[in-house]
């Protein structure tokens, strides 16, 4: 039986698109530093013995289920499983968790290869779990059919966009997952609202007291959840979509590098780089002042820079990583250095610079507006 289509939740579209997942051996060997268990790199993922039980995920799943039960929703029993990304197959109560979060070495490898981990800490994993639980509750009780739900969040029939633009800090939406995710689609708006509502530390009434539309959505969620206490779910379908037991690709094949479209990378940024790494004052240029390598700084900070920009602009790290690699290469070619005392100022400048490029991409579809 074919699996139900999985709604990709939280996973940046460009990160997903950048994965070159093969289901047959291609005869290419890829060296993947960071995952050193004997023979594991050449094993199919389905044979790695990955499991939620016994991993860091087990107590976190239990914690979220305890939060749901404390809310009075005791008869809803979602199914948790490992897959390639976060998600809930449409119309089911099954929650997919990225397989790499079940193994610390795979998590580190994913960070190295994808540049971003959706679940980088305990708090971050809980954030995604609460979001996905919002989808489960929505499907289990068919909340989206209610007139009040549609009036506040919009119709579920609205096309689900591959890319989307956000209005930063809009008072109409809660802020929970990075990139203004609530603004992507009505069902993501509900899931994000639910996640904020369920977080015991969110203090949502106070935080959104000056955001009337977002607060109205949270109050609606609060009222709906009171109405669901001790009610049996309407939907109990827990069909899975691409459980790890089905993934024939090896770790090497899964994380094989893909060619990146160099046409999206700006080629006229040398002057900007020189300005960013230029001495901040005449004293900074004094002969003998301690200097450090600009490309080394960029290489060390590239993931943090891409992830910070993603958090506030919604531009996927997978799109920014090629830009950062380009900057690293140009900084090395130009032999750029910087004064160690200027490091913090340079990082601030780099963040602003990358944010400006990202906003070009949001509104123009390219990092350099034409």
C-alpha atoms as a printed R data frame, in Angstrom:
    type eleno elety resid chain resno       x      y       z
1   ATOM     1    CA   UNK     A     1   0.000  0.000   0.000
2   ATOM     2    CA   UNK     A     2   1.369  3.428  -0.902
3   ATOM     3    CA   UNK     A     3   1.991  5.744   1.988
4   ATOM     4    CA   UNK     A     4  -0.034  8.864   2.415
5   ATOM     5    CA   UNK     A     5   1.710 11.979   1.109
6   ATOM     6    CA   UNK     A     6   3.766 13.596   3.819
7   ATOM     7    CA   UNK     A     7   3.393 17.252   4.512
8   ATOM     8    CA   UNK     A     8   6.902 18.557   5.070
9   ATOM     9    CA   UNK     A     9   6.784 20.446   8.329
10  ATOM    10    CA   UNK     A    10   9.608 22.655   9.471
11  ATOM    11    CA   UNK     A    11  12.107 21.272   6.956
12  ATOM    12    CA   UNK     A    12  13.428 24.076   4.750
13  ATOM    13    CA   UNK     A    13  12.526 23.261   1.164
14  ATOM    14    CA   UNK     A    14  16.030 23.980  -0.091
15  ATOM    15    CA   UNK     A    15  17.567 21.669   2.513
16  ATOM    16    CA   UNK     A    16  15.238 18.899   1.398
17  ATOM    17    CA   UNK     A    17  15.962 19.591  -2.263
18  ATOM    18    CA   UNK     A    18  19.690 19.548  -1.612
19  ATOM    19    CA   UNK     A    19  19.614 15.969  -0.366
20  ATOM    20    CA   UNK     A    20  20.605 13.513  -3.050
21  ATOM    21    CA   UNK     A    21  19.063 10.341  -1.688
22  ATOM    22    CA   UNK     A    22  19.755  7.266  -3.819
23  ATOM    23    CA   UNK     A    23  18.096  3.889  -3.442
24  ATOM    24    CA   UNK     A    24  20.704  1.903  -5.355
25  ATOM    25    CA   UNK     A    25  24.476  1.792  -5.133
26  ATOM    26    CA   UNK     A    26  25.929  4.221  -7.650
27  ATOM    27    CA   UNK     A    27  29.482  2.922  -7.500
28  ATOM    28    CA   UNK     A    28  30.761  6.175  -5.971
29  ATOM    29    CA   UNK     A    29  32.557  6.197  -2.637
30  ATOM    30    CA   UNK     A    30  32.107  9.320  -0.534
31  ATOM    31    CA   UNK     A    31  34.250  9.845   2.534
32  ATOM    32    CA   UNK     A    32  32.135 11.133   5.406
33  ATOM    33    CA   UNK     A    33  34.236 12.227   8.374
34  ATOM    34    CA   UNK     A    34  32.403 12.329  11.684
35  ATOM    35    CA   UNK     A    35  30.577  8.982  11.532
36  ATOM    36    CA   UNK     A    36  33.150  6.407  12.473
37  ATOM    37    CA   UNK     A    37  31.288  3.371  13.745
38  ATOM    38    CA   UNK     A    38  32.867  0.369  12.025
39  ATOM    39    CA   UNK     A    39  31.160 -0.320   8.731
40  ATOM    40    CA   UNK     A    40  28.262  2.022   9.471
41  ATOM    41    CA   UNK     A    41  28.916  4.411   6.600
42  ATOM    42    CA   UNK     A    42  28.418  1.659   4.031
43  ATOM    43    CA   UNK     A    43  25.386  0.090   5.712
44  ATOM    44    CA   UNK     A    44  21.855  0.849   4.527
45  ATOM    45    CA   UNK     A    45  20.221  3.257   6.970
46  ATOM    46    CA   UNK     A    46  17.533  0.658   7.610
47  ATOM    47    CA   UNK     A    47  20.229 -1.677   9.019
48  ATOM    48    CA   UNK     A    48  21.760  0.789  11.506
49  ATOM    49    CA   UNK     A    49  19.436 -0.228  14.318
50  ATOM    50    CA   UNK     A    50  18.185  3.309  14.844
51  ATOM    51    CA   UNK     A    51  15.322  3.644  17.304
52  ATOM    52    CA   UNK     A    52  13.515  6.265  19.341
53  ATOM    53    CA   UNK     A    53  13.672  3.925  22.336
54  ATOM    54    CA   UNK     A    54  16.953  4.293  24.143
55  ATOM    55    CA   UNK     A    55  17.920  7.497  22.332
56  ATOM    56    CA   UNK     A    56  17.770 11.134  23.443
57  ATOM    57    CA   UNK     A    57  14.352 11.255  21.754
58  ATOM    58    CA   UNK     A    58  12.596  8.819  24.093
59  ATOM    59    CA   UNK     A    59  12.284 11.086  27.163
60  ATOM    60    CA   UNK     A    60  11.414 14.083  24.970
61  ATOM    61    CA   UNK     A    61   8.547 12.229  23.288
62  ATOM    62    CA   UNK     A    62   7.368 11.210  26.761
63  ATOM    63    CA   UNK     A    63   7.580 14.819  27.944
64  ATOM    64    CA   UNK     A    64   5.423 16.098  25.083
65  ATOM    65    CA   UNK     A    65   2.877 13.325  25.606
66  ATOM    66    CA   UNK     A    66   2.727 14.279  29.292
67  ATOM    67    CA   UNK     A    67   1.990 17.875  28.251
68  ATOM    68    CA   UNK     A    68  -0.851 16.655  26.025
69  ATOM    69    CA   UNK     A    69  -2.316 14.569  28.827
70  ATOM    70    CA   UNK     A    70  -2.068 17.456  31.278
71  ATOM    71    CA   UNK     A    71  -4.130 19.444  28.764
72  ATOM    72    CA   UNK     A    72  -6.822 16.771  29.185
73  ATOM    73    CA   UNK     A    73  -6.418 15.137  25.761
74  ATOM    74    CA   UNK     A    74  -5.922 11.633  27.117
75  ATOM    75    CA   UNK     A    75  -7.398  9.467  24.389
76  ATOM    76    CA   UNK     A    76  -5.209 10.651  21.545
77  ATOM    77    CA   UNK     A    77  -2.302  8.235  21.039
78  ATOM    78    CA   UNK     A    78  -0.097  9.393  18.158
79  ATOM    79    CA   UNK     A    79   2.546  7.117  16.682
80  ATOM    80    CA   UNK     A    80   6.130  8.365  16.627
81  ATOM    81    CA   UNK     A    81   8.648  6.986  14.141
82  ATOM    82    CA   UNK     A    82  11.971  7.781  12.484
83  ATOM    83    CA   UNK     A    83  12.040  9.052   8.908
84  ATOM    84    CA   UNK     A    84  14.050 11.491   6.787
85  ATOM    85    CA   UNK     A    85  12.526 14.682   8.185
86  ATOM    86    CA   UNK     A    86   9.961 16.145  10.534
87  ATOM    87    CA   UNK     A    87   6.399 15.709   9.346
88  ATOM    88    CA   UNK     A    88   2.933 14.254   9.729
89  ATOM    89    CA   UNK     A    89   1.454 12.302   6.809
90  ATOM    90    CA   UNK     A    90  -1.670 14.194   5.803
91  ATOM    91    CA   UNK     A    91  -4.765 13.067   7.675
92  ATOM    92    CA   UNK     A    92  -2.898 10.796  10.107
93  ATOM    93    CA   UNK     A    93  -1.751 10.852  13.724
94  ATOM    94    CA   UNK     A    94   1.794  9.635  12.960
95  ATOM    95    CA   UNK     A    95   4.738 11.931  13.714
96  ATOM    96    CA   UNK     A    96   7.950 11.511  11.728
97  ATOM    97    CA   UNK     A    97  11.209 12.483  13.421
98  ATOM    98    CA   UNK     A    98  14.507 12.833  11.486
99  ATOM    99    CA   UNK     A    99  16.490  9.623  11.890
100 ATOM   100    CA   UNK     A   100  19.752 11.471  12.473
101 ATOM   101    CA   UNK     A   101  18.442 12.771  15.821
102 ATOM   102    CA   UNK     A   102  18.495  9.208  17.184
103 ATOM   103    CA   UNK     A   103  22.304  9.044  16.995
104 ATOM   104    CA   UNK     A   104  24.699 11.798  18.150
105 ATOM   105    CA   UNK     A   105  27.272 11.020  15.436
106 ATOM   106    CA   UNK     A   106  24.631 11.151  12.720
107 ATOM   107    CA   UNK     A   107  23.391 14.453  14.151
108 ATOM   108    CA   UNK     A   108  26.902 15.882  13.917
109 ATOM   109    CA   UNK     A   109  27.290 14.505  10.398
110 ATOM   110    CA   UNK     A   110  23.977 16.042   9.335
111 ATOM   111    CA   UNK     A   111  25.065 19.415  10.726
112 ATOM   112    CA   UNK     A   112  28.304 19.146   8.763
113 ATOM   113    CA   UNK     A   113  26.687 18.138   5.477
114 ATOM   114    CA   UNK     A   114  23.353 19.987   5.544
115 ATOM   115    CA   UNK     A   115  24.545 23.032   7.509
116 ATOM   116    CA   UNK     A   116  21.442 23.018   9.702
117 ATOM   117    CA   UNK     A   117  19.873 20.658  12.234
118 ATOM   118    CA   UNK     A   118  16.152 20.886  12.955
119 ATOM   119    CA   UNK     A   119  16.485 19.732  16.542
120 ATOM   120    CA   UNK     A   120  19.893 21.064  17.505
121 ATOM   121    CA   UNK     A   121  19.202 20.892  21.259
122 ATOM   122    CA   UNK     A   122  16.729 19.430  23.724
123 ATOM   123    CA   UNK     A   123  14.658 22.611  23.665
124 ATOM   124    CA   UNK     A   124  14.750 22.685  19.868
125 ATOM   125    CA   UNK     A   125  13.534 19.078  19.576
126 ATOM   126    CA   UNK     A   126  10.687 19.859  21.977
127 ATOM   127    CA   UNK     A   127   9.822 22.860  19.821
128 ATOM   128    CA   UNK     A   128   9.433 20.670  16.730
129 ATOM   129    CA   UNK     A   129   7.574 17.939  18.620
130 ATOM   130    CA   UNK     A   130   5.001 20.431  19.890
131 ATOM   131    CA   UNK     A   131   4.576 21.808  16.377
132 ATOM   132    CA   UNK     A   132   3.977 18.349  14.921
133 ATOM   133    CA   UNK     A   133   1.584 17.519  17.747
134 ATOM   134    CA   UNK     A   134  -0.421 20.530  16.607
135 ATOM   135    CA   UNK     A   135  -0.864 18.884  13.212
136 ATOM   136    CA   UNK     A   136  -1.857 15.601  14.854
137 ATOM   137    CA   UNK     A   137  -4.527 17.293  16.973
138 ATOM   138    CA   UNK     A   138  -5.798 19.171  13.918
139 ATOM   139    CA   UNK     A   139  -6.137 15.965  11.885
140 ATOM   140    CA   UNK     A   140  -7.352 13.742  14.756
141 ATOM   141    CA   UNK     A   141 -10.319 15.973  15.581
142 ATOM   142    CA   UNK     A   142 -10.784 17.529  12.123
143 ATOM   143    CA   UNK     A   143 -10.518 20.978  13.666
144 ATOM   144    CA   UNK     A   144  -9.923 22.544  10.262
145 ATOM   145    CA   UNK     A   145 -13.574 21.858   9.349
146 ATOM   146    CA   UNK     A   146 -14.861 24.313  11.949
147 ATOM   147    CA   UNK     A   147 -15.988 27.720  10.735
148 ATOM   148    CA   UNK     A   148 -14.157 29.456  13.565
149 ATOM   149    CA   UNK     A   149 -10.890 27.709  12.649
150 ATOM   150    CA   UNK     A   150 -11.194 28.744   9.006
151 ATOM   151    CA   UNK     A   151 -12.113 32.307   9.912
152 ATOM   152    CA   UNK     A   152  -8.989 32.717  12.065
153 ATOM   153    CA   UNK     A   153  -6.399 30.615  10.236
154 ATOM   154    CA   UNK     A   154  -7.722 30.395   6.676
155 ATOM   155    CA   UNK     A   155  -8.910 27.463   4.551
156 ATOM   156    CA   UNK     A   156  -6.982 24.200   4.563
157 ATOM   157    CA   UNK     A   157  -7.647 24.023   0.818
158 ATOM   158    CA   UNK     A   158  -5.257 26.908   0.207
159 ATOM   159    CA   UNK     A   159  -2.344 25.672  -1.973
160 ATOM   160    CA   UNK     A   160   0.697 24.696   0.095
161 ATOM   161    CA   UNK     A   161   3.623 26.814  -1.165
162 ATOM   162    CA   UNK     A   162   7.116 25.497  -1.768
163 ATOM   163    CA   UNK     A   163   8.485 28.934  -0.930
164 ATOM   164    CA   UNK     A   164   6.874 31.774   0.958
165 ATOM   165    CA   UNK     A   165   7.479 35.357   2.055
166 ATOM   166    CA   UNK     A   166   7.070 36.571   5.589
167 ATOM   167    CA   UNK     A   167   6.253 39.866   7.217
168 ATOM   168    CA   UNK     A   168   8.810 39.912  10.036
169 ATOM   169    CA   UNK     A   169   7.308 40.420  13.513
170 ATOM   170    CA   UNK     A   170   3.744 40.489  12.183
171 ATOM   171    CA   UNK     A   171   1.308 40.833  15.109
172 ATOM   172    CA   UNK     A   172  -1.025 38.393  13.336
173 ATOM   173    CA   UNK     A   173   1.171 35.336  13.930
174 ATOM   174    CA   UNK     A   174   3.022 33.674  16.788
175 ATOM   175    CA   UNK     A   175   6.773 33.185  16.458
176 ATOM   176    CA   UNK     A   176   7.940 29.694  17.258
177 ATOM   177    CA   UNK     A   177   9.899 27.831  14.562
178 ATOM   178    CA   UNK     A   178  12.510 29.816  12.621
179 ATOM   179    CA   UNK     A   179  11.712 31.722   9.465
180 ATOM   180    CA   UNK     A   180   8.226 32.978  10.355
181 ATOM   181    CA   UNK     A   181   6.874 29.489   9.714
182 ATOM   182    CA   UNK     A   182   3.348 30.307  10.896
183 ATOM   183    CA   UNK     A   183   2.973 32.505   7.815
184 ATOM   184    CA   UNK     A   184   3.502 29.651   5.362
185 ATOM   185    CA   UNK     A   185   0.013 28.121   5.339
186 ATOM   186    CA   UNK     A   186  -3.136 28.010   7.546
187 ATOM   187    CA   UNK     A   187  -2.255 24.554   8.910
188 ATOM   188    CA   UNK     A   188   1.236 25.774   9.860
189 ATOM   189    CA   UNK     A   189  -0.348 28.816  11.500
190 ATOM   190    CA   UNK     A   190  -2.501 26.489  13.620
191 ATOM   191    CA   UNK     A   191   0.407 24.141  14.422
192 ATOM   192    CA   UNK     A   192   2.624 27.033  15.507
193 ATOM   193    CA   UNK     A   193  -0.179 28.552  17.575
194 ATOM   194    CA   UNK     A   194  -0.792 25.188  19.239
195 ATOM   195    CA   UNK     A   195   2.928 24.737  19.953
196 ATOM   196    CA   UNK     A   196   3.146 28.112  21.693
197 ATOM   197    CA   UNK     A   197  -0.049 27.363  23.616
198 ATOM   198    CA   UNK     A   198   1.251 23.963  24.780
199 ATOM   199    CA   UNK     A   199   4.708 25.186  25.819
200 ATOM   200    CA   UNK     A   200   4.478 25.477  29.624
201 ATOM   201    CA   UNK     A   201   7.071 28.268  29.611
202 ATOM   202    CA   UNK     A   202   5.634 30.399  26.796
203 ATOM   203    CA   UNK     A   203   3.640 32.864  28.966
204 ATOM   204    CA   UNK     A   204   1.607 33.444  25.810
205 ATOM   205    CA   UNK     A   205  -1.021 35.747  27.307
206 ATOM   206    CA   UNK     A   206   1.674 38.182  28.382
207 ATOM   207    CA   UNK     A   207   3.980 37.809  25.365
208 ATOM   208    CA   UNK     A   208   1.191 38.389  22.818
209 ATOM   209    CA   UNK     A   209  -0.852 40.879  24.840
210 ATOM   210    CA   UNK     A   210  -0.100 43.613  22.284
211 ATOM   211    CA   UNK     A   211  -0.653 41.351  19.241
212 ATOM   212    CA   UNK     A   212  -4.476 41.091  19.110
213 ATOM   213    CA   UNK     A   213  -4.782 38.711  16.159
214 ATOM   214    CA   UNK     A   214  -2.130 36.294  17.392
215 ATOM   215    CA   UNK     A   215  -3.670 36.451  20.881
216 ATOM   216    CA   UNK     A   216  -7.129 35.730  19.478
217 ATOM   217    CA   UNK     A   217  -5.742 32.621  17.778
218 ATOM   218    CA   UNK     A   218  -4.146 31.468  21.035
219 ATOM   219    CA   UNK     A   219  -7.376 32.042  22.954
220 ATOM   220    CA   UNK     A   220  -9.262 30.097  20.298
221 ATOM   221    CA   UNK     A   221  -6.765 27.243  20.671
222 ATOM   222    CA   UNK     A   222  -7.227 27.352  24.448
223 ATOM   223    CA   UNK     A   223 -11.022 27.111  24.126
224 ATOM   224    CA   UNK     A   224 -10.845 24.322  21.537
225 ATOM   225    CA   UNK     A   225  -8.500 22.238  23.676
226 ATOM   226    CA   UNK     A   226 -10.823 22.555  26.685
227 ATOM   227    CA   UNK     A   227 -13.584 21.182  24.462
228 ATOM   228    CA   UNK     A   228 -11.461 18.186  23.473
229 ATOM   229    CA   UNK     A   229 -10.824 16.943  27.005
230 ATOM   230    CA   UNK     A   230 -11.476 13.208  27.299
231 ATOM   231    CA   UNK     A   231 -12.964 13.102  23.803
232 ATOM   232    CA   UNK     A   232 -12.151 10.224  21.475
233 ATOM   233    CA   UNK     A   233 -10.354 11.289  18.266
234 ATOM   234    CA   UNK     A   234 -12.293 11.134  15.005
235 ATOM   235    CA   UNK     A   235  -9.194  9.955  13.127
236 ATOM   236    CA   UNK     A   236  -6.881  7.178  14.325
237 ATOM   237    CA   UNK     A   237  -5.044  6.439  11.079
238 ATOM   238    CA   UNK     A   238  -1.332  6.089  11.930
239 ATOM   239    CA   UNK     A   239  -0.021  5.148   8.489
240 ATOM   240    CA   UNK     A   240   3.695  5.872   8.149
241 ATOM   241    CA   UNK     A   241   5.516  7.532   5.291
242 ATOM   242    CA   UNK     A   242   9.082  6.309   4.683
243 ATOM   243    CA   UNK     A   243   9.958  4.730   7.981
244 ATOM   244    CA   UNK     A   244  13.700  4.123   8.416
245 ATOM   245    CA   UNK     A   245  13.052  0.428   7.817
246 ATOM   246    CA   UNK     A   246  12.359  1.388   4.179
247 ATOM   247    CA   UNK     A   247  15.485  3.494   3.566
248 ATOM   248    CA   UNK     A   248  17.817  1.395   1.422
249 ATOM   249    CA   UNK     A   249  20.327  4.205   0.917
250 ATOM   250    CA   UNK     A   250  23.551  4.015   2.898
251 ATOM   251    CA   UNK     A   251  24.714  6.921   5.018
252 ATOM   252    CA   UNK     A   252  27.284  7.673   2.305
253 ATOM   253    CA   UNK     A   253  24.638  7.759  -0.405
254 ATOM   254    CA   UNK     A   254  22.192  9.780   1.662
255 ATOM   255    CA   UNK     A   255  24.689 12.546   2.322
256 ATOM   256    CA   UNK     A   256  26.364 12.486  -1.063
257 ATOM   257    CA   UNK     A   257  27.192 16.006  -2.227
258 ATOM   258    CA   UNK     A   258  25.001 17.562  -4.890
259 ATOM   259    CA   UNK     A   259  26.001 20.089  -7.499
260 ATOM   260    CA   UNK     A   260  24.897 23.563  -6.481
261 ATOM   261    CA   UNK     A   261  23.673 26.023  -9.053
262 ATOM   262    CA   UNK     A   262  26.487 28.565  -9.210
263 ATOM   263    CA   UNK     A   263  24.162 30.920 -11.038
264 ATOM   264    CA   UNK     A   264  22.545 31.796  -7.715
265 ATOM   265    CA   UNK     A   265  25.853 32.885  -6.160
266 ATOM   266    CA   UNK     A   266  26.846 36.532  -6.508
267 ATOM   267    CA   UNK     A   267  30.248 37.119  -8.129
268 ATOM   268    CA   UNK     A   268  30.747 40.818  -7.394
269 ATOM   269    CA   UNK     A   269  31.275 40.890  -3.652
270 ATOM   270    CA   UNK     A   270  35.044 41.360  -3.427
271 ATOM   271    CA   UNK     A   271  34.758 45.047  -2.585
272 ATOM   272    CA   UNK     A   272  32.199 44.336   0.130
273 ATOM   273    CA   UNK     A   273  34.453 41.692   1.659
274 ATOM   274    CA   UNK     A   274  37.409 44.057   1.687
275 ATOM   275    CA   UNK     A   275  35.290 46.684   3.438
276 ATOM   276    CA   UNK     A   276  33.978 44.224   6.048
277 ATOM   277    CA   UNK     A   277  37.481 43.012   6.955
278 ATOM   278    CA   UNK     A   278  39.162 46.427   6.683
279 ATOM   279    CA   UNK     A   279  40.745 47.845   9.857
280 ATOM   280    CA   UNK     A   280  38.168 49.594  12.038
281 ATOM   281    CA   UNK     A   281  40.488 52.492  12.917
282 ATOM   282    CA   UNK     A   282  43.917 53.849  11.948
283 ATOM   283    CA   UNK     A   283  45.334 52.198  15.049
284 ATOM   284    CA   UNK     A   284  44.120 48.839  13.778
285 ATOM   285    CA   UNK     A   285  46.465 49.030  10.820
286 ATOM   286    CA   UNK     A   286  49.538 49.544  12.973
287 ATOM   287    CA   UNK     A   287  52.374 47.311  11.892
288 ATOM   288    CA   UNK     A   288  52.723 44.294  14.147
289 ATOM   289    CA   UNK     A   289  49.080 44.269  15.330
290 ATOM   290    CA   UNK     A   290  47.833 40.648  15.753
291 ATOM   291    CA   UNK     A   291  46.076 39.512  12.588
292 ATOM   292    CA   UNK     A   292  43.977 36.456  11.770
293 ATOM   293    CA   UNK     A   293  42.738 34.745   8.625
294 ATOM   294    CA   UNK     A   294  39.442 36.013   7.198
295 ATOM   295    CA   UNK     A   295  38.620 32.749   5.381
296 ATOM   296    CA   UNK     A   296  39.232 30.796   8.581
297 ATOM   297    CA   UNK     A   297  36.793 33.036  10.470
298 ATOM   298    CA   UNK     A   298  34.170 32.605   7.746
299 ATOM   299    CA   UNK     A   299  34.674 28.848   7.697
300 ATOM   300    CA   UNK     A   300  34.315 28.548  11.482
301 ATOM   301    CA   UNK     A   301  31.207 30.747  11.627
302 ATOM   302    CA   UNK     A   302  29.429 29.835   8.390
303 ATOM   303    CA   UNK     A   303  26.807 27.563   9.974
304 ATOM   304    CA   UNK     A   304  26.055 30.009  12.782
305 ATOM   305    CA   UNK     A   305  25.752 32.888  10.297
306 ATOM   306    CA   UNK     A   306  23.478 30.954   7.924
307 ATOM   307    CA   UNK     A   307  21.269 29.741  10.754
308 ATOM   308    CA   UNK     A   308  20.947 33.189  12.343
309 ATOM   309    CA   UNK     A   309  19.929 34.734   9.024
310 ATOM   310    CA   UNK     A   310  17.441 31.898   8.432
311 ATOM   311    CA   UNK     A   311  15.831 32.448  11.825
312 ATOM   312    CA   UNK     A   312  14.862 36.029  11.004
313 ATOM   313    CA   UNK     A   313  14.441 35.997   7.208
314 ATOM   314    CA   UNK     A   314  13.202 32.495   6.372
315 ATOM   315    CA   UNK     A   315  15.927 32.045   3.731
316 ATOM   316    CA   UNK     A   316  17.052 28.441   3.984
317 ATOM   317    CA   UNK     A   317  20.604 27.744   5.163
318 ATOM   318    CA   UNK     A   318  21.042 25.504   2.105
319 ATOM   319    CA   UNK     A   319  20.698 28.599  -0.087
320 ATOM   320    CA   UNK     A   320  23.111 30.648   2.002
321 ATOM   321    CA   UNK     A   321  25.782 27.963   2.353
322 ATOM   322    CA   UNK     A   322  26.934 28.246  -1.312
323 ATOM   323    CA   UNK     A   323  27.173 32.020  -0.872
324 ATOM   324    CA   UNK     A   324  29.303 31.551   2.226
325 ATOM   325    CA   UNK     A   325  31.518 29.025   0.433
326 ATOM   326    CA   UNK     A   326  31.962 31.568  -2.350
327 ATOM   327    CA   UNK     A   327  32.949 34.242   0.192
328 ATOM   328    CA   UNK     A   328  35.414 31.861   1.843
329 ATOM   329    CA   UNK     A   329  37.027 31.158  -1.514
330 ATOM   330    CA   UNK     A   330  37.259 34.833  -2.455
331 ATOM   331    CA   UNK     A   331  38.637 35.801   0.973
332 ATOM   332    CA   UNK     A   332  41.317 33.127   0.582
333 ATOM   333    CA   UNK     A   333  42.129 34.242  -2.967
334 ATOM   334    CA   UNK     A   334  42.520 37.855  -1.824
335 ATOM   335    CA   UNK     A   335  44.482 36.743   1.286
336 ATOM   336    CA   UNK     A   336  42.225 38.836   3.531
337 ATOM   337    CA   UNK     A   337  43.123 39.162   7.188
338 ATOM   338    CA   UNK     A   338  41.638 41.065  10.103
339 ATOM   339    CA   UNK     A   339  42.741 42.434  13.439
340 ATOM   340    CA   UNK     A   340  41.711 40.146  16.295
341 ATOM   341    CA   UNK     A   341  40.363 43.120  18.247
342 ATOM   342    CA   UNK     A   342  37.866 43.697  15.406
343 ATOM   343    CA   UNK     A   343  36.427 40.174  15.441
344 ATOM   344    CA   UNK     A   344  33.089 40.991  17.112
345 ATOM   345    CA   UNK     A   345  32.496 44.045  14.929
346 ATOM   346    CA   UNK     A   346  33.287 42.002  11.806
347 ATOM   347    CA   UNK     A   347  30.805 39.274  12.776
348 ATOM   348    CA   UNK     A   348  28.095 41.905  13.309
349 ATOM   349    CA   UNK     A   349  28.901 43.385   9.906
350 ATOM   350    CA   UNK     A   350  28.862 39.952   8.243
351 ATOM   351    CA   UNK     A   351  25.452 39.186   9.745
352 ATOM   352    CA   UNK     A   352  24.014 42.459   8.450
353 ATOM   353    CA   UNK     A   353  25.605 41.888   5.035
354 ATOM   354    CA   UNK     A   354  24.181 38.353   4.695
355 ATOM   355    CA   UNK     A   355  20.775 39.511   5.918
356 ATOM   356    CA   UNK     A   356  20.688 42.145   3.174
357 ATOM   357    CA   UNK     A   357  21.554 39.495   0.581
358 ATOM   358    CA   UNK     A   358  18.886 37.196   2.017
359 ATOM   359    CA   UNK     A   359  16.185 39.858   1.814
360 ATOM   360    CA   UNK     A   360  17.104 40.420  -1.813
361 ATOM   361    CA   UNK     A   361  16.483 36.728  -2.328
362 ATOM   362    CA   UNK     A   362  13.140 36.903  -0.514
363 ATOM   363    CA   UNK     A   363  11.784 39.743  -2.650
364 ATOM   364    CA   UNK     A   364  13.700 39.355  -5.918
365 ATOM   365    CA   UNK     A   365  14.485 35.648  -6.063
366 ATOM   366    CA   UNK     A   366  18.198 36.367  -6.344
367 ATOM   367    CA   UNK     A   367  20.880 37.511  -3.925
368 ATOM   368    CA   UNK     A   368  21.922 40.414  -6.150
369 ATOM   369    CA   UNK     A   369  18.934 42.454  -7.375
370 ATOM   370    CA   UNK     A   370  18.946 43.094 -11.091
